Amino acid sequence: MDEFALIRRHFSGLTPAGAPGVRLGIGDDAAILAPPPSHELLMTSDTLVAGRHFPLQTAAADIGWKALAVNLSDLAAMGAQPLWCLLALTLPASDDGWLAGFTEGFAALARAHGIALVGGDTTRGALSITVTAVGSAPAGTALRRSGARVGDVVCVTGTLGDAALGLRRLAPAAPSACAQTVHDIAALRARLDRPTPRVAAGLALRGLASAAIDLSDGLAGDLGHLLAASGVGAVIDADLLPMSTAFAQQAEDGQRLALQAAGGDDYELCVCVPPAHLAEAQTAVAASGCRLTVIGCIDDLPDLRWQRAGQMIAGPQHGYRHFESAAAHG
């Protein structure tokens, strides 16, 4: 199958008829798009490489889902409404079954968020996927990393550490494992393979949060980027980091902080909220389907600091670093 037949068979259906703002989609040299009136466009791009950003044995449908999810998470962190995306796909060979699975996962998430695939490219080589996503927000309303102020509370959506622990538990549960352990490991692996981009939460936080960032490389590293952009520091209480039931059951006490603060692949949002807006922000995020948990506060001392039971402790200062680790990671 040549490149053009591959695109027609697997991807032409991902530009829905009547998709908002799409004047011309897949099939020409470039897409023609019309942004919503009085809105700014926000663009982001992420590449996933086999063996680094996802384990080699990952199902094709899960790879398709995750390739789009990591970009939607970036848009969510800025309070943007997803609109369109481009897909550049490098494949070792034209594998019809793999492509069908990939498209299934990609399409499921695209439909859930109303985002249209409007173009891209395919080529032959080692497996990697690059998605560029475009969203919009009313002019001047997008959330940024640079808006945190002294006195803000630091919050996160959802739970932390599940995907990192799921990566450590790639092997199937032992035959002797109890049903609860099997269930827990499956839940952790699902968080690794099919993260939930918090688009609805990001939209709900527009106008309430002062700063935001998505947690792709770990809380410590990503929050550190936000603090640097805002010129502030923070104290985070390790005991307040939210965890899922599966994580609480399967993670050893001594590894929890490292997994939750530096493990990465959470794709939750870390946001700073003025105290006067906290109750409204928590209610708005709850309406979107997840929790917003306070984990610390912004202050005027430098850097990120950790405490537990009221005492300062040593804690992670950075998350995943792409040029230092060979482990599969997002």
SULDAGI-V436778 format. One record per backbone hydrogen bond with DSSP energy under -0.5 kcal/mol. NH is the residue of the N-H (numbers start at 1). CO is the residue of the C=O. E is the energy in kcal/mol with one decimal. If there is no record, write none. Layout:
# SULDAGI-V436778
[[NH CO E] [NH CO E]]
This chain:
# SULDAGI-V436778
[[6 2 -2.4] [7 3 -2.1] [8 4 -2.3] [9 5 -2.6] [10 6 -2.4] [11 7 -2.3] [12 7 -1.5] [14 11 -1.9] [15 12 -1.0] [16 14 -0.7] [19 16 -1.8] [22 19 -2.0] [23 21 -0.9] [23 32 -2.4] [24 32 -1.9] [27 28 -0.5] [28 25 -0.8] [32 24 -2.2] [33 31 -0.5] [34 21 -2.8] [35 33 -0.5] [39 36 -1.5] [40 137 -3.1] [42 135 -2.9] [44 133 -2.2] [46 131 -2.1] [48 129 -3.1] [50 127 -2.0] [51 54 -2.4] [52 49 -2.0] [53 49 -2.8] [54 49 -0.8] [58 55 -2.0] [63 59 -1.9] [64 60 -2.4] [65 61 -2.1] [66 62 -2.7] [67 63 -2.5] [68 64 -1.2] [69 65 -2.6] [70 66 -2.3] [71 68 -0.5] [72 68 -2.3] [73 69 -2.2] [74 70 -1.0] [75 71 -1.9] [76 72 -2.6] [77 73 -2.0] [78 74 -0.7] [78 75 -1.0] [79 76 -1.8] [80 75 -2.4] [81 136 -2.9] [82 80 -0.6] [83 134 -2.7] [84 134 -1.7] [85 116 -2.2] [86 132 -2.7] [87 119 -2.1] [88 130 -3.2] [89 87 -0.6] [89 121 -2.9] [90 88 -0.5] [90 128 -2.8] [91 89 -0.5] [91 123 -2.5] [95 93 -1.4] [96 94 -0.8] [99 95 -2.7] [100 96 -2.2] [101 97 -2.0] [102 98 -2.9] [103 99 -2.8] [104 100 -1.9] [105 101 -2.1] [106 102 -2.6] [107 103 -3.1] [108 104 -2.0] [109 105 -1.5] [110 106 -2.3] [111 107 -2.9] [112 108 -1.5] [113 109 -1.3] [114 110 -0.6] [114 111 -0.8] [115 110 -2.1] [116 83 -2.3] [117 14 -2.4] [118 85 -2.7] [118 116 -0.5] [119 85 -0.6] [121 87 -2.1] [123 89 -2.1] [125 91 -2.1] [128 90 -1.7] [129 48 -2.6] [130 88 -2.8] [131 46 -2.2] [132 86 -2.2] [133 44 -2.6] [133 131 -0.5] [134 84 -3.2] [135 42 -3.0] [136 81 -1.7] [137 40 -1.8] [139 38 -2.2] [141 138 -2.2] [143 78 -1.7] [147 144 -0.5] [148 145 -0.6] [151 298 -2.2] [152 149 -2.4] [153 273 -2.8] [154 296 -2.2] [155 271 -3.1] [156 293 -1.9] [157 269 -2.0] [158 291 -1.5] [160 242 -2.5] [165 161 -2.1] [166 162 -2.7] [167 163 -2.2] [168 164 -1.2] [169 165 -1.0] [170 167 -0.7] [177 174 -2.6] [182 178 -2.0] [183 179 -2.4] [184 180 -2.7] [185 181 -2.6] [186 182 -2.0] [187 183 -2.1] [188 184 -2.4] [189 185 -2.4] [190 186 -2.0] [191 187 -1.5] [192 188 -1.3] [193 189 -2.8] [194 190 -2.8] [197 195 -0.7] [199 197 -1.7] [202 198 -2.4] [203 199 -2.4] [204 200 -2.1] [205 201 -1.8] [206 202 -0.6] [206 203 -0.8] [208 205 -2.4] [209 205 -2.6] [210 272 -3.1] [211 272 -1.2] [212 144 -1.7] [213 270 -1.8] [215 268 -3.1] [216 214 -1.1] [219 260 -0.6] [220 261 -3.2] [222 218 -2.7] [223 219 -2.8] [224 220 -1.5] [225 221 -1.5] [226 222 -1.7] [227 223 -2.7] [228 224 -2.2] [229 225 -2.3] [230 226 -2.0] [231 227 -1.4] [232 227 -1.8] [233 299 -2.6] [234 303 -2.1] [235 297 -2.1] [236 305 -2.7] [237 295 -2.8] [238 236 -0.7] [238 307 -2.6] [240 237 -1.9] [241 238 -0.9] [248 244 -2.5] [249 245 -2.0] [250 246 -2.0] [251 247 -2.7] [255 252 -1.7] [256 252 -0.9] [256 253 -0.8] [259 255 -2.2] [260 256 -2.8] [261 257 -2.5] [262 258 -2.1] [263 259 -1.1] [265 216 -3.1] [267 215 -3.3] [268 215 -0.5] [270 213 -2.9] [271 155 -2.4] [271 269 -0.5] [272 211 -2.4] [273 153 -2.5] [274 208 -0.6] [277 274 -2.4] [278 274 -0.5] [278 275 -1.1] [281 277 -2.6] [282 278 -2.8] [283 279 -2.1] [284 280 -2.4] [285 281 -2.5] [286 282 -2.2] [287 283 -1.8] [288 284 -0.7] [288 285 -0.8] [289 285 -0.5] [289 286 -1.3] [290 285 -1.5] [293 156 -2.8] [293 291 -0.5] [295 154 -3.2] [296 154 -1.2] [297 235 -1.9] [298 152 -2.8] [299 233 -2.1] [305 234 -2.5] [306 313 -0.7] [307 236 -2.3] [308 311 -2.6] [311 308 -2.2] [313 306 -2.3] [320 217 -2.9] [324 321 -1.9] [325 321 -1.3] [329 52 -9.9]]
